[in-house]
């Protein structure tokens, strides 16, 4: 076939390029009307070339879909704050009428000594009395919901209690009294709850932080805290928050999550799971990096399952949220300064003190500053198997952030010495990412080999490669092994896991 769609040697000589075919006369056949412009002008000599999709090139239909999505997003209207309607609205209105009269009949000090169940029993006859005064008649279901709402208001966290009890919700974000968002299955959606006013929301924020001995007010408008179930809480109040008090709650699963569970959820494949199990069991120093909400703490909790039960483990955090699955585990927590600005205990102070507590492993919930150097010193002085998390976009950037965090401190040592300390201390970097479809994936498992000049050398053991996206927006990809011999194979050999570790990585 020639370049112009005609087999050589057939039909005589080919006309020169650009010469039009003569049109038929009046007695000839009428030209055939077709929709193809090329067929009309060039006839059979220049047939239409069928479009061919090259690998990696989006098809016109996909391109059209993408452009339509852009147009929809550009013309979309912002969601208005959700309004409480129906049954919840009626109970909310009744609560506003009952609560002031209820407080007149209750001794706050006596109520504070009771738990929720006891308080509900004490409240029941008083609530019926108040409803009779207000001439309100409720059925049993409405009365039960009203009792729960009133007890939550007095002893719990008000409207947040409903969201905290929902196991499908992983994040709660309160943006002032009129707007609250939740995360379900990795996607954000607005929640159908509201607070009475800013004062109501501020009281609940104070109740949360006071439980762990912290405070939040205009002099200290930022606070990190935790709930009794281990959920992490951050509170920021005016004047720093311009839309009122903001509360961010990161919930954690009540059931301990293991590496096998993460594998079954698609966060990694079988080989990556095996490699991480061996890395945790063989006392390799592991750094878990990723963005906010990508699953770093969950991965750290899952890796802790592989720690030998006979090892003594110390965890150090700003707000204790790790829940290690080990018997010999001692959690430590920092302390903020008092009103005079004195008495603060930082992560660096706790790391230095932890070295005197005969730990086998030291685990940092998150490193943000100069305490990174103290952790590296611990890793390099007989505390193999230490772990930490930090924020970074990829493994190479993770190493750069560790260097920068140490340089931000008062340690006067050259950058080359810092890089060498990192290269000698860190064995594995696990990179986790939350993709745009809400799924969380282990995108890289990278090994730190050593130094080459003044550059830290790494090699990829595993990598997640994006393949496609289905009509529902679900991302499909493949976990690809690097096919290289692990540099940490010698550590695995000391624990008898060299052969399975090599087979997993190849």
C-alpha positions, -999 to 999 in steps of 0.1 A, spaced: 0 0 0 14 34 -10 13 65 12 -19 76 -6 -39 44 -1 -34 28 -36 -15 -4 -42 15 0 -65 12 -15 -100 -26 -13 -101 -47 11 -122 -19 27 -142 3 55 -132 -7 76 -102 -16 112 -109 7 138 -95 -1 151 -60 -25 180 -59 -41 175 -93 -79 172 -90 -98 145 -108 -119 157 -137 -155 160 -130 -180 141 -151 -199 159 -179 -236 164 -182 -242 130 -196 -222 112 -170 -232 100 -136 -242 125 -110 -217 129 -83 -225 109 -53 -234 131 -23 -215 120 8 -209 136 41 -171 131 38 -155 162 24 -123 143 15 -143 118 -6 -160 146 -26 -128 164 -34 -105 136 -39 -127 106 -47 -114 72 -41 -79 84 -47 -77 100 -12 -99 78 10 -105 91 46 -79 80 70 -94 62 100 -84 78 133 -60 56 153 -57 60 190 -21 61 200 -11 46 234 -14 72 261 -34 96 239 -69 104 252 -98 95 228 -120 123 215 -149 110 236 -128 111 268 -115 145 259 -150 157 254 -160 143 288 -131 160 305 -140 193 289 -176 189 299 -165 182 335 -145 214 335 -174 234 322 -197 219 349 -172 227 376 -168 263 363 -206 269 363 -214 250 395 -229 269 424 -214 266 459 -234 244 483 -254 264 508 -251 253 545 -273 223 552 -304 230 571 -318 207 597 -352 196 586 -380 172 595 -379 151 626 -345 164 637 -357 200 634 -387 194 655 -367 178 683 -342 206 681 -369 232 686 -383 213 716 -348 210 731 -344 248 729 -376 252 750 -369 223 774 -332 230 782 -335 263 801 -363 249 824 -343 217 828 -312 236 840 -333 254 866 -342 221 882 -308 204 880 -278 208 903 -247 211 879 -223 197 905 -244 167 912 -250 161 875 -213 162 868 -207 131 891 -231 109 871 -224 91 838 -247 93 808 -269 64 817 -275 75 853 -281 111 842 -307 99 817 -326 80 844 -325 111 866 -337 134 838 -366 113 826 -392 124 852 -379 160 851 -383 161 813 -418 148 815 -426 174 841 -412 202 818 -431 189 788 -463 189 808 -457 226 818 -451 235 781 -482 215 771 -461 194 746 -470 158 739 -443 134 725 -445 98 715 -420 73 730 -395 77 700 -395 115 702 -391 114 740 -361 90 737 -344 112 711 -350 143 732 -335 126 763 -304 116 743 -300 151 728 -303 168 762 -278 145 778 -253 150 749 -258 187 754 -250 187 791 -223 159 793 -213 152 757 -203 172 727 -238 183 715 -245 179 678 -210 162 673 -221 131 693 -242 119 664 -212 121 640 -188 106 665 -209 75 669 -211 69 631 -184 43 622 -185 53 585 -173 88 592 -135 92 593 -132 130 595 -153 158 610 -146 194 601 -166 222 618 -162 255 600 -181 277 624 -216 271 639 -235 270 606 -213 246 585 -199 212 592 -184 187 567 -177 150 571 -156 125 552 -171 92 541 -152 67 519 -126 94 512 -151 119 499 -162 151 516 -199 159 521 -219 184 542 -234 172 575 -270 180 585 -261 195 619 -258 230 632 -249 246 665 -271 272 682 -245 300 679 -208 307 683 -210 306 721 -225 271 719 -197 258 696 -170 275 717 -183 258 749 -181 224 732 -145 231 720 -135 240 755 -151 208 768 -131 187 744 -97 203 752 -103 205 789 -106 167 791 -69 163 783 -57 192 805 -54 217 776 -71 251 771 -83 272 743 -92 309 745 -82 342 729 -47 341 745 -41 305 733 -63 302 702 -47 270 690 -50 236 707 -43 199 699 -62 173 719 -76 138 717 -109 121 726 -113 91 749 -114 68 719 -80 81 706 -95 104 679 -73 134 672 -87 169 676 -75 203 665 -92 235 676 -87 271 664 -108 300 676 -112 337 668 -95 359 662 -74 335 641 -105 318 626 -126 344 609 -158 323 606 -160 313 642 -145 284 662 -132 256 639 -129 220 651 -111 192 631 -116 157 643 -97 127 628 -114 95 639 -96 61 640 -111 27 636 -120 10 669 -109 -23 654 -71 -26 650 -60 -24 614 -34 -48 601 -12 -49 570 -34 -77 556 -65 -56 559 -48 -27 540 -38 -52 513 -74 -65 510 -86 -29 507 -63 -23 477 -37 -1 495 -9 -25 484 -5 -59 468 7 -92 483 44 -87 477 44 -52 492 26 -65 522 51 -93 527 80 -68 523 66 -44 549 59 -73 573 95 -83 571 108 -47 574 88 -43 606 98 -77 621 135 -72 612 139 -39 631 145 -18 600 142 20 606 111 31 587 99 66 578 63 69 566 56 100 545 25 114 528 0 142 528 -26 151 553 -52 123 557 -33 99 535 -31 72 562 3 76 577 -8 70 613 -29 40 602 1 25 585 23 31 616 -3 13 637 -4 -16 613 34 -19 611 35 -20 649 17 -54 648 50 -69 635 71 -57 665 82 -86 688 60 -87 719 91 -89 741 104 -55 729 99 -23 749 83 4 727 80 41 735 58 64 715 62 102 715 35 125 702 21 160 705 -14 146 711 -13 109 718 -32 91 690 -12 60 683 -27 28 695 1 2 692 -9 -35 692 19 -45 717 18 -55 754 50 -35 764 41 -1 751 45 32 769 30 63 753 45 98 760 29 131 753 43 167 751 31 195 773 23 231 761 35 261 781 14 275 809 -1 310 810 33 325 819 49 307 789 68 283 811 69 246 816 67 234 780 80 199 772 87 194 736 91 163 714 129 168 715 129 168 753 109 135 753 132 119 728 163 127 749 145 114 780 133 83 762 169 73 756 173 69 794 142 46 797 158 15 781 137 14 750 141 -12 722 122 10 698 113 47 697 83 57 676 74 93 668 39 101 658 51 129 636 83 149 632 81 186 624 114 202 635 148 198 651 137 166 670 144 148 637 181 149 646 174 133 680 155 105 664 182 99 639 207 98 667 185 72 685 183 51 653 220 52 649 229 43 685 214 9 690 177 15 687 170 -2 654 134 -6 644 125 30 652 97 46 631 82 80 625 59 99 601 63 132 583 46 152 556 62 149 521 51 144 485 76 117 475 105 98 490 132 121 476 113 151 491 110 132 524 148 131 526 151 168 517 125 177 544 145 158 570 176 177 561 157 210 563 141 202 596 175 196 612 190 227 597 161 248 611 173 239 646 203 253 665 226 224 655 257 238 640 268 210 617 274 210 579 247 197 555 269 169 543 271 155 578 234 157 582 228 139 549 253 112 560 235 108 593 201 103 574 216 78 549 231 57 578 200 58 599 170 54 576 164 20 559 130 22 543 107 51 532 70 42 527 52 68 507 14 69 510 -10 90 490 -47 97 490 -58 96 453 -85 118 439 -111 90 440 -107 88 478 -86 56 479 -54 55 498 -25 37 482 11 29 490 27 46 460 64 39 468 85 17 490 120 31 487 152 19 502 180 43 513 213 28 502 239 53 513 259 83 500 274 90 467 294 123 470 270 146 488 238 130 475 217 104 493 213 73 470 180 54 470 164 26 450 127 18 443 116 -16 457 80 -11 447 60 16 429 23 22 421 17 31 384 -15 47 373 -33 29 344 -68 42 339 -100 55 354 -134 40 350 -167 58 344 -174 60 382 -140 78 387 -123 48 403 -86 48 396 -70 16 384 -33 10 386 -6 -16 391 19 -23 418 52 -28 401 82 -43 419 116 -27 412 132 -60 404 164 -51 424 182 -69 451 174 -52 484 203 -34 501 187 -43 535 189 -80 527 216 -85 553 193 -72 581 166 -96 569 192 -125 570 199 -118 606 163 -127 614 160 -155 589 138 -137 564 163 -131 536 148 -156 511 112 -144 514 123 -108 514 143 -113 482 115 -132 465 90 -104 474 112 -77 459 121 -94 427 
